Amino acid sequence: MITLKELASKCGVSIATVSNILNGKSNVSKQTKERVLKIIEETGYRPNFMARTLRAHKTNTVGLIIDDIGAFSSPGLIEGVLNHLEAQGYKAIIETLRLYSKWNNSPDSTEYSNAVRASVDEMLSIKVDGIIFIAAHAHDIEYFNEYTGVPIVIAYAYQTGNKLPTIKIDDFESSYIMTKHLIQKGHKKIAIIGGVNSDKDKHESDRLEGFEKAMKESSLEVNKNLLENGGWSREGGYKACERLFKNSTDFTCIFCFNDLMAAGVYDYLYENNKRPGKDYAVAGFDNREMSDFLTPPLTTMEIPLEEIGRKSAEVLLKKIDGKEIDTNDIKIPCRLIERKSV
């Protein structure tokens, strides 16, 4: 097999020029790049990855450990991570832990935390330069504190004591913004459909706190009888809406903490001859693809998944290069998407 030195000689350029072309750097003319790439194709040259690693003591490889690749948030997060890594000349090795299908959504179990640790050990054994853990939802991550061999960043979750960088959505501020929007639209009696009513679910607790702050700032009552939980599902949203109407009709708006539950609210309203966006305002959270196809299209908060992924990769590469970051607790704001349901 032809060596890098022989390839450079055949191309009539320096070894550094060939290396820059292989690593996607732009400081090479288009003509030279096309000529070198053509000769690379003709000769079948492949970089000696292991030799380069031994020289640099870096693999330019990052390990991605994913709670569950089937989670709605995972594709956007992964895309953001990979886009930034590729732009910086890094590759990724991906492992999914199948939190939902294999571990029944039990991130706090000993068995699951052992599986996470085993994945980290595997990544370390193949000499990754750093690890990004991509959570399926905002559960509290505790099982990385003992690892100090490589930098670790947590995306879309929290971490006890902020010992490791965590990049997540600003649930509190985003819920506050949505509630202020609903109030400005004239709604003073707002019902809430949350997820699972658990302090361990930071999406739930932070969004509820943001809602309560906005209501109190406007001197509006937070009526506990207008708070229901829909388990984050469409069916759960339907049943929670049914309970709301059994308990009270003294509200004009239903703010759901995700779009699936909002779709369940639509189902209930239509079945009972009530019109979303007309008889009752409905708001969601997530901006899933379905939200634009509901009738009427759903007003919601867009979670910046790709931005969270990109920021996670950016922070990790800074840590790999020994650079300081301003804070380990990084929150990315959501964006209000105003449609026709409010």
C-alpha positions in Angstrom: 0.0 0.0 0.0 1.2 3.5 -0.9 2.4 5.6 2.0 1.5 9.3 2.7 5.1 10.3 1.7 4.9 8.4 -1.6 1.4 9.9 -2.2 2.6 13.4 -1.7 5.6 12.8 -4.0 3.3 11.4 -6.7 1.0 14.4 -6.4 3.9 16.9 -6.4 2.8 18.5 -3.2 4.0 18.5 0.4 2.9 15.9 3.0 1.1 18.8 4.9 -0.9 19.6 1.8 -2.2 16.1 1.4 -2.9 15.9 5.1 -4.9 19.2 4.9 -7.0 17.8 2.0 -7.7 14.5 3.8 -8.8 16.4 6.9 -11.1 18.7 5.0 -9.2 21.9 5.7 -9.9 24.8 3.3 -6.5 26.3 2.8 -5.8 24.4 -0.4 -6.8 25.6 -3.9 -9.7 23.8 -5.6 -7.5 22.7 -8.5 -4.9 21.2 -6.2 -7.5 19.5 -4.1 -9.2 17.9 -7.2 -5.9 16.7 -8.5 -4.9 15.1 -5.2 -8.3 13.5 -4.6 -8.1 12.0 -8.1 -4.7 10.4 -7.4 -5.9 9.2 -4.0 -8.8 7.5 -5.8 -6.5 6.0 -8.4 -4.0 4.6 -5.9 -6.5 3.4 -3.3 -4.6 5.2 -0.6 -6.0 4.9 3.0 -4.7 6.8 6.0 -2.8 4.8 8.6 -5.2 5.6 11.4 -3.4 3.7 14.1 0.0 5.2 13.3 -1.5 8.7 13.3 -3.1 8.0 16.6 0.2 6.9 18.2 2.0 10.0 17.0 -0.6 12.4 18.1 -1.8 10.5 21.2 -5.3 11.4 20.0 -7.8 9.4 18.0 -10.0 12.3 16.9 -12.8 10.1 17.9 -15.7 10.8 20.3 -17.9 8.2 21.9 -21.7 8.9 21.9 -23.7 7.0 24.5 -27.4 7.4 23.8 -30.2 6.6 26.3 -32.5 5.5 23.5 -32.1 6.2 19.8 -35.9 5.9 19.5 -36.6 8.9 21.7 -38.2 11.8 19.8 -35.3 14.1 20.9 -32.4 11.8 19.9 -32.2 12.3 16.1 -32.0 16.1 16.4 -29.4 15.9 19.2 -27.3 13.4 17.4 -27.4 15.5 14.1 -26.2 18.5 16.0 -23.4 16.6 17.6 -22.2 15.0 14.4 -22.4 18.2 12.3 -20.0 19.9 14.7 -17.7 16.9 15.1 -17.4 16.4 11.3 -16.7 20.1 10.8 -13.8 19.8 13.3 -12.3 16.6 11.7 -13.7 14.2 14.4 -15.5 11.0 14.0 -18.0 9.4 16.4 -18.6 5.9 17.7 -22.3 5.5 18.7 -23.9 3.1 21.2 -27.5 3.1 22.2 -28.6 1.7 25.5 -32.3 1.2 24.6 -33.7 2.8 27.7 -37.3 2.4 26.7 -37.4 -1.0 25.0 -34.8 -2.9 27.1 -34.8 -1.1 30.5 -38.5 -0.1 30.6 -37.6 3.6 31.0 -35.8 3.0 34.4 -32.7 5.2 34.4 -32.4 5.1 38.2 -32.1 1.4 38.4 -28.8 -0.3 39.4 -28.9 -2.5 36.3 -29.2 0.5 34.0 -26.4 2.5 35.7 -24.2 -0.6 35.4 -25.0 -0.8 31.7 -24.0 2.9 31.3 -20.7 2.2 33.1 -20.0 -0.8 30.9 -20.5 1.4 27.8 -18.1 4.0 29.2 -15.5 1.3 29.8 -15.9 0.1 26.2 -15.4 3.6 24.9 -12.3 4.1 27.0 -10.9 0.8 25.8 -10.9 2.0 22.2 -9.2 5.3 23.2 -11.9 7.8 22.4 -10.8 11.4 23.2 -14.1 12.2 25.0 -17.7 11.1 25.6 -21.0 12.7 25.1 -24.0 11.1 26.9 -27.3 11.9 25.2 -30.3 11.5 27.5 -33.8 10.6 26.3 -35.3 13.1 28.9 -34.1 15.3 31.7 -33.3 12.7 34.4 -30.6 13.3 37.0 -27.3 11.7 35.9 -25.1 10.5 38.7 -23.1 7.7 37.3 -20.2 9.5 35.6 -18.6 11.2 38.5 -16.0 8.5 39.0 -14.6 8.8 35.4 -11.7 11.3 35.1 -9.8 9.7 32.2 -11.4 11.6 29.4 -13.8 14.7 29.2 -17.5 13.8 29.5 -20.4 16.1 28.5 -24.1 15.4 29.2 -26.7 16.5 26.7 -30.4 17.0 27.5 -30.2 16.0 31.1 -29.0 17.2 34.6 -26.1 16.2 36.8 -25.9 16.3 40.5 -23.6 19.0 41.7 -22.8 20.2 38.1 -19.4 18.4 38.3 -19.6 17.7 34.5 -20.8 20.1 31.8 -24.5 19.6 31.1 -26.3 21.2 28.1 -30.1 21.2 28.3 -33.2 23.2 27.5 -34.3 26.0 29.7 -37.7 24.5 30.7 -38.4 27.1 33.4 -37.9 30.1 31.1 -39.6 28.5 28.1 -42.7 27.7 30.1 -42.7 31.2 31.6 -42.6 32.6 28.0 -45.5 30.5 26.9 -47.6 31.4 29.9 -47.0 35.1 29.4 -48.0 34.7 25.8 -51.3 33.0 26.8 -52.0 35.7 29.4 -51.3 38.4 26.8 -53.8 36.7 24.5 -56.4 37.3 27.2 -56.4 34.0 29.1 -56.6 34.4 32.9 -57.8 30.9 33.8 -55.3 28.4 32.4 -55.5 24.6 32.9 -52.2 22.6 32.9 -51.7 19.0 31.7 -48.3 17.9 32.9 -46.4 14.6 32.6 -46.0 12.4 35.6 -46.1 14.8 38.7 -42.7 13.8 39.9 -39.9 16.1 41.3 -37.4 13.7 39.6 -38.7 14.8 36.2 -37.1 18.2 35.7 -39.0 18.9 32.5 -42.2 18.6 34.6 -41.1 20.5 37.7 -39.3 23.4 35.9 -42.2 23.9 33.4 -44.6 24.1 36.3 -42.5 26.6 38.2 -42.2 28.8 35.1 -46.0 28.7 34.7 -46.6 29.6 38.3 -44.1 32.5 38.1 -45.8 34.0 35.1 -49.3 33.6 36.7 -48.2 35.2 40.0 -46.5 38.1 38.2 -49.8 38.9 36.5 -51.7 38.5 39.8 -53.5 35.5 38.6 -54.6 32.5 40.6 -52.9 29.1 40.2 -55.9 26.8 40.7 -54.7 23.4 41.8 -58.0 21.9 40.5 -56.9 22.8 37.0 -53.6 20.8 37.2 -53.7 17.3 35.6 -51.1 14.8 34.5 -51.2 13.0 31.1 -48.1 10.8 31.4 -46.6 12.5 28.3 -48.8 10.4 25.9 -51.7 11.3 23.5 -54.0 8.9 25.3 -53.0 10.4 28.7 -53.7 13.9 27.4 -57.2 12.7 26.3 -57.9 11.3 29.8 -56.4 14.3 31.6 -58.7 16.6 29.5 -61.7 14.4 30.4 -60.9 14.8 34.1 -60.5 18.6 33.8 -64.0 18.9 32.4 -65.4 16.6 35.1 -63.8 18.8 37.8 -64.4 22.2 36.3 -65.3 24.2 33.2 -63.9 27.4 34.7 -61.0 27.8 32.2 -60.4 29.1 28.7 -57.0 27.6 27.8 -55.2 24.3 28.3 -51.4 24.4 28.3 -50.0 20.9 27.7 -46.3 20.2 28.6 -45.8 18.3 25.4 -47.4 18.1 21.9 -48.6 14.5 22.2 -50.8 15.4 25.2 -52.1 18.4 23.3 -53.1 16.1 20.5 -55.0 14.0 23.0 -56.8 17.2 24.2 -57.8 17.9 20.5 -59.2 14.4 20.4 -61.3 14.9 23.5 -62.6 18.4 22.5 -63.7 17.3 19.0 -65.4 14.2 20.4 -67.4 16.5 22.7 -68.3 19.1 20.1 -65.8 21.6 21.3 -63.4 23.4 18.9 -59.7 23.8 19.7 -58.6 27.3 19.1 -62.2 28.6 19.2 -64.0 27.3 22.2 -60.8 26.5 24.1 -57.3 27.6 23.4 -54.7 24.8 23.4 -50.9 25.2 23.7 -48.2 22.5 23.6 -44.4 22.0 24.0 -41.8 20.4 21.8 -42.8 21.4 18.3 -43.0 17.9 17.0 -43.7 17.5 13.3 -47.3 16.6 14.0 -48.0 20.0 15.7 -48.1 21.8 12.3 -50.6 19.2 10.9 -53.2 19.3 13.7 -56.4 21.3 13.0 -55.9 24.0 13.8 -52.0 24.0 13.8 -50.7 24.0 17.4 -49.1 26.9 19.2 -46.0 25.4 21.0 -42.5 25.9 22.1 -39.7 24.6 19.8 -36.9 22.7 21.5 -33.6 23.5 19.9 -32.4 19.9 19.7 -29.7 20.4 17.0 -28.4 23.5 18.9 -28.1 21.5 22.1 -26.2 18.7 20.3 -23.9 21.2 18.6 -23.2 23.0 21.8 -22.5 19.7 23.5 -19.9 18.8 20.9 -18.4 22.3 21.1 -18.0 22.1 24.8 -16.5 18.6 24.6 -13.8 19.6 22.1 -12.9 22.6 24.2 -12.4 20.2 27.2 -10.4 17.9 25.0 -8.1 20.7 24.0 -7.7 21.7 27.7 -9.7 25.0 27.4 -11.8 26.4 30.1 -15.6 26.9 29.8 -17.5 29.6 31.6 -20.0 27.2 33.4 -20.9 23.6 33.6 -24.6 24.4 33.7 -25.6 25.5 30.1 -29.3 26.1 29.3 -30.5 26.7 25.7 -33.8 28.7 25.4 -36.7 27.4 23.4 -38.6 29.4 20.7 -42.3 30.3 20.8 -44.0 29.0 17.6 -47.3 30.9 17.3 -50.0 29.1 15.2 -53.8 29.0 15.3 -54.7 27.1 18.5 -54.6 30.1 20.9 
